[in-house]
Amino acid sequence: VPAGITPVLSPDGAAGRAWDALVIGAGPAGSAAAIGLARGGAATLLVDRASLPRSKVCGCCLNTAALGVLGALGLGGMPARVGAVPLQAVRVASGGVCARIPLPPAAALSRESLDTELVREAVRSGACFVPGVVARVMPPTAEACLVMLGSAGAAQARVVVVADGLGGRSADGFPGLEVRVWKRSRIGAGVVLDSGPDWVKPGVVYMACGKGGYVGLVRLEDGRVDVAAALDPLFVRSRHGPGAAASEVLAGAGWTPPEVLAASRWRGTPALSRRRCVQSGRVFVVGDACGYVEPFTGEGIAWSLTTGVAVVPHVLAVLAGADAGRSTWVGCYRRLLGGRHRACRSTAWVLRRPMLVRAALRVFSVAPWASRPVVPGFTAGCTAAACQGGAT
Ligand SMILES: Cc1cc2nc3c(=O)[nH]c(=O)nc-3n(C[C@H](O)[C@H](O)[C@H](O)COP(=O)(O)OP(=O)(O)OC[C@H]3O[C@@H](n4cnc5c(N)ncnc54)[C@H](O)[C@@H]3O)c2cc1C
C-alpha cells in the first residue's frame, strides 16, 4: 500500500478561500485536470470524499492510451517505478472456448497506487488536496460558483470541474447536468483477493463471458488478484450476490473459480452506463461523471485521463476572461470520445449474445490478429492531443 498524502489544508481552511478552479473527485480524471490547471497557474483545490490510498471497483488495467496520457503528463516512468505489471495478453473465454489475444503496451496497477501517485503529482504541481470532504455544487450565480465542502461551509471558485465518477452526485440538481442511464445497464462489482488462484499468471488478463455478464481477473504489482465484473442486476439477485454470480460465470467459461470468491466482501457500483452534458456555465464535467459504457474494452481510465487533460485549456480560457457560454468543450468531448463510446456500446451489444461471443472466440483462437478491429480499446483509444487549445 503506498504511503498516504498528508493534506496541507483543512476543509475549514479550504472553505474560507476563493479558488480559481475547484475539482471534485481525485480519480484519474480529477487529478489529471488538477495537474494541468495547477501547472497552468490556476489556484486549484482538489477534493475527494475519501482519503488516499483507497481502492475502487476496477479491472486495474492501463491500456496503451492511458500509458500515453501518463507519459504526456510527465508520469511515463511512474507505472514501472511503483511496480506495475506489464501485460502481454488477454485470454477471453466463454462456454469452454478460449482465445489468447496479444496486447500492445499495457500494465496492471492497483487503484491504490495509481490514484495516489496522480494526486501526489497534482500536489507537486501546486494544487491543494483536501481529502475526506463530500462536495456539492450549489445553484449557479453570475460570477462564481459555490461548492459546499461537507460541514465546513461553502468554498468559492471561478470554475468547477466535476470528476466525481460513475456514482457521483455532487452536481445533482444543477441545471443542464441531468444524468441519463441506459435501462438495460449492467452493474459493476469487484474484490481484491490476497493471493487468488494459481492459474492467474502475472502479465495476463483473464476475461470470462457468460449470459449474466463477464468477469476479469489480473495479478497486481503486489501479487494480489483483482477481480472485476459487469453483471446483470437480475442475475446477481437470483444468485444471491455478486460472488456466486461471478463464480458461475467463471465456471461456465471453463475456469475454476477461486474458492474464496463467493464468500469475499464484494463492492458494487451503480448502473454502469451514464450520459450527461459535459458543461453547464462555469461547471465542466470529466471522466465517468459525464459518460461511461461498460468495462469490457478496458479504456475507462484512458477516457478519464484524456478528458481530465483535454478540459484544461477550456477552463484556463474561461479563467482568462473568455465567455463560458461560448466554450467549445462540449464539441471537443464529442470528438474525443463519441466514436469510442459508440464502439464500446457495440461491443456491449455483442457481449449480451453468448453465441456470437463464442463464434468470435473460435475465429480469434486461430487468427488472433482478427481481434484488432473488434477489441480496439485494448489496442488503441483516444488521445488528448486530438483536442488541444480548443477553447472559445
Ligand atoms: C468492473 C469495472 C472494471 C473496470 N476495469 C477497468 C480497466 O481494467 N481499465 C480501465 O481503464 N478502466 C476500467 N474501469 C473503468 C474505470 O474504473 C473508470 O473509468 C475510472 O475509474 C473513472 O475515473 P474517474 O476519475 O472519472 O472516476 P473515479 O475513479 O470513480 O473517481 C471519482 C472520485 O470522486 C470521489 N467523489 C465522488 N463523489 C464525491 C463528492 N461528492 N465529493 C468529493 N469526492 C467525491 C470518489 O471518492 C472518487 O475518488 C472499470 C470499471 C468497472 C466498474
The ligand as a Tripos MOL2 file, in Angstrom:
@<TRIPOS>MOLECULE
LIG
   53    58     1     0     0
SMALL
NO_CHARGES

@<TRIPOS>ATOM
      1 C1        -15.9770   -3.5320  -13.0910 C.3       1 LIG1
      2 C2        -15.1490   -2.4380  -13.6730 C.ar      1 LIG1
      3 C3        -13.9050   -2.7420  -14.2470 C.ar      1 LIG1
      4 C4        -13.1620   -1.7340  -14.8440 C.ar      1 LIG1
      5 N1        -11.9450   -2.0480  -15.3810 N.ar      1 LIG1
      6 C5        -11.2010   -1.1020  -15.9820 C.ar      1 LIG1
      7 C6         -9.9060   -1.4080  -16.5230 C.ar      1 LIG1
      8 O1         -9.4030   -2.5210  -16.4130 O.2       1 LIG1
      9 N2         -9.2320   -0.4210  -17.1750 N.ar      1 LIG1
     10 C7         -9.7460    0.8340  -17.2940 C.ar      1 LIG1
     11 O2         -9.1080    1.6850  -17.9280 O.2       1 LIG1
     12 N3        -10.9460    1.1780  -16.7240 N.ar      1 LIG1
     13 C8        -11.6520    0.2440  -16.0710 C.ar      1 LIG1
     14 N4        -12.8470    0.5740  -15.4870 N.ar      1 LIG1
     15 C9        -13.3050    1.9720  -15.5570 C.3       1 LIG1
     16 C10       -12.5520    2.8620  -14.5800 C.3       1 LIG1
     17 O3        -12.6040    2.3190  -13.2810 O.3       1 LIG1
     18 C11       -13.2230    4.2490  -14.5650 C.3       1 LIG1
     19 O4        -13.4860    4.6450  -15.8870 O.3       1 LIG1
     20 C12       -12.3240    5.2960  -13.9040 C.3       1 LIG1
     21 O5        -12.0510    4.9740  -12.5640 O.3       1 LIG1
     22 C13       -13.0300    6.6450  -13.9300 C.3       1 LIG1
     23 O6        -12.2110    7.6050  -13.3450 O.3       1 LIG1
     24 P1        -12.8420    8.9540  -12.7820 P.3       1 LIG1
     25 O7        -11.6940    9.7650  -12.3330 O.co2     1 LIG1
     26 O8        -13.7880    9.5140  -13.7600 O.co2     1 LIG1
     27 O9        -13.7400    8.4890  -11.5340 O.3       1 LIG1
     28 P2        -13.3450    7.6640  -10.2360 P.3       1 LIG1
     29 O10       -12.0930    6.9110  -10.4320 O.co2     1 LIG1
     30 O11       -14.5810    6.9090   -9.8720 O.co2     1 LIG1
     31 O12       -13.0760    8.7740   -9.1500 O.3       1 LIG1
     32 C14       -14.1140    9.5740   -8.6530 C.3       1 LIG1
     33 C15       -13.6960   10.1190   -7.3150 C.3       1 LIG1
     34 O13       -14.6680   11.0730   -6.8920 O.3       1 LIG1
     35 C16       -14.8500   10.9530   -5.4930 C.3       1 LIG1
     36 N5        -16.1590   11.5250   -5.1750 N.ar      1 LIG1
     37 C17       -17.3830   11.0720   -5.5440 C.ar      1 LIG1
     38 N6        -18.3510   11.8930   -5.0860 N.ar      1 LIG1
     39 C18       -17.7290   12.8780   -4.4240 C.ar      1 LIG1
     40 C19       -18.1950   14.0380   -3.7310 C.ar      1 LIG1
     41 N7        -19.4880   14.3580   -3.6680 N.pl3     1 LIG1
     42 N8        -17.2800   14.8380   -3.1460 N.ar      1 LIG1
     43 C20       -15.9520   14.5360   -3.2040 C.ar      1 LIG1
     44 N9        -15.4600   13.4670   -3.8580 N.ar      1 LIG1
     45 C21       -16.3370   12.6490   -4.4630 C.ar      1 LIG1
     46 C22       -14.7230    9.4640   -5.2340 C.3       1 LIG1
     47 O14       -14.3750    9.2010   -3.8920 O.3       1 LIG1
     48 C23       -13.6200    9.0670   -6.2310 C.3       1 LIG1
     49 O15       -12.3380    9.1130   -5.6240 O.3       1 LIG1
     50 C24       -13.6200   -0.4020  -14.8530 C.ar      1 LIG1
     51 C25       -14.8330   -0.0960  -14.2500 C.ar      1 LIG1
     52 C26       -15.5890   -1.0890  -13.6440 C.ar      1 LIG1
     53 C27       -16.8800   -0.7340  -12.9700 C.3       1 LIG1
@<TRIPOS>BOND
     1     1     2 1
     2     2     3 ar
     3     2    52 ar
     4     3     4 ar
     5     4     5 ar
     6     4    50 ar
     7     5     6 ar
     8     6     7 ar
     9     6    13 1
    10     7     8 2
    11     7     9 ar
    12     9    10 ar
    13    10    11 2
    14    10    12 ar
    15    12    13 ar
    16    13    14 ar
    17    14    15 1
    18    14    50 ar
    19    15    16 1
    20    16    17 1
    21    16    18 1
    22    18    19 1
    23    18    20 1
    24    20    21 1
    25    20    22 1
    26    22    23 1
    27    23    24 1
    28    24    25 2
    29    24    26 1
    30    24    27 1
    31    27    28 1
    32    28    29 2
    33    28    30 1
    34    28    31 1
    35    31    32 1
    36    32    33 1
    37    33    34 1
    38    33    48 1
    39    34    35 1
    40    35    36 1
    41    35    46 1
    42    36    37 ar
    43    36    45 ar
    44    37    38 ar
    45    38    39 ar
    46    39    40 ar
    47    39    45 ar
    48    40    41 1
    49    40    42 ar
    50    42    43 ar
    51    43    44 ar
    52    44    45 ar
    53    46    47 1
    54    46    48 1
    55    48    49 1
    56    50    51 ar
    57    51    52 ar
    58    52    53 1
@<TRIPOS>SUBSTRUCTURE
     1 LIG1         1 GROUP 0 **** ****
